[in-house]
């Protein structure tokens, strides 16, 4: 059996590993000069492989797609991923946030060890091969430095990523190619992205680049679902971005689509209850400046104080009760998500109604899809990467099973 895998990220490489283990001859094609480029860049600051959350909490991170992703993780979940890494010689550890990293925090050693094992198992890798659909005979065809080329394959697994990070190969160019074959694709949208706010020039000039540490955030989706998270984010030239923003980005994006704007509520003092805050701010400040009073009584200073000045009216700022209420639930209006090419990951993609449980396109037997190009999303923190690995495992095993079933029918 010959399997062509198109896309050399985690999902494609895991599909290759699984197909090789099933006895297939596997060739992996990638448009870039080397595989795993987005994987390497994502791990530049520390490769967050997965997360130590309890299973129910972990699954909940996939939101409306929980029931679709759960079967993947039953096959290859966080513990299986850690065991797989260890088998490559890569030890992992659980960080203070519950995130799981390689012991050396790096992506490159893991990728090198993985590719070495795959090549020893018989994997052939063809780089600078950009998929351009199918030729007249129905074979996958590519644009290469040496002209057009077609590939002979019994099954094809697409693992082409989403539409973010186009410089690394995830450019969404596959969408019209599948549309030509009437495969339903939900529009690609930014996920794990920043948002534009529209700061005043004074605030932007003073605080762009500053981190806002240890805040609570609340976001509400158009369906009424409420997301509450704790963490940090960064003030940007145009708005906000960072970990806790990414965690609620899907709610904010959907609210903006539905109403024209999004509202993020910030708790700038998550360690203090509102009654205590009101009491502390109601203390006489004497000759102290308001900035000093906020710092002394509420531990609010720097960029947090700047946010209050930016977003709270003078009248509310002067009233201890209303100021305390603003500190605990400061509404930040978001105008739009940042462009797709800036996002860490992508929402939308091949719709699940087009796929069977093996991730094969029902209308195109022998064509499988895996990874971020499917219609699901997850926040950073290891959830996105874990499901990409797991979906590759499902697609690779699915291709082997489909071929064996077809071969059995032919023999009978």
Secondary structure as UniProt FT lines:
FT   STRAND          2..6
FT   HELIX           10..21
FT   TURN            22..23
FT   STRAND          25..29
FT   HELIX           37..42
FT   TURN            43..45
FT   STRAND          48..51
FT   HELIX           55..60
FT   TURN            61..62
FT   HELIX           63..65
FT   HELIX           66..75
FT   HELIX           78..87
FT   TURN            88..89
FT   STRAND          92..94
FT   TURN            96..97
FT   STRAND          99..102
FT   TURN            103..104
FT   HELIX           108..120
FT   TURN            121..122
FT   STRAND          124..126
FT   STRAND          130..134
FT   TURN            136..137
FT   STRAND          140..144
FT   TURN            145..146
FT   STRAND          147..150
FT   STRAND          155..158
FT   HELIX           166..168
FT   HELIX           174..179
FT   TURN            180..182
FT   STRAND          185..191
FT   STRAND          195..196
FT   HELIX           201..207
FT   TURN            208..209
FT   STRAND          211..220
FT   TURN            222..223
FT   STRAND          226..235
FT   STRAND          239..241
FT   HELIX           243..247
FT   HELIX           249..259
FT   STRAND          262..267
FT   TURN            268..271
FT   HELIX           274..281
FT   TURN            286..287
FT   HELIX           290..298
FT   HELIX           302..311
FT   HELIX           314..318
FT   HELIX           320..328
FT   STRAND          330..334
FT   STRAND          336..337
FT   HELIX           340..342
FT   STRAND          345..350
FT   HELIX           352..354
FT   TURN            357..358
FT   STRAND          360..361
FT   TURN            362..363
FT   TURN            365..366
FT   STRAND          367..369
FT   HELIX           371..373
FT   TURN            380..382
FT   HELIX           383..411
//
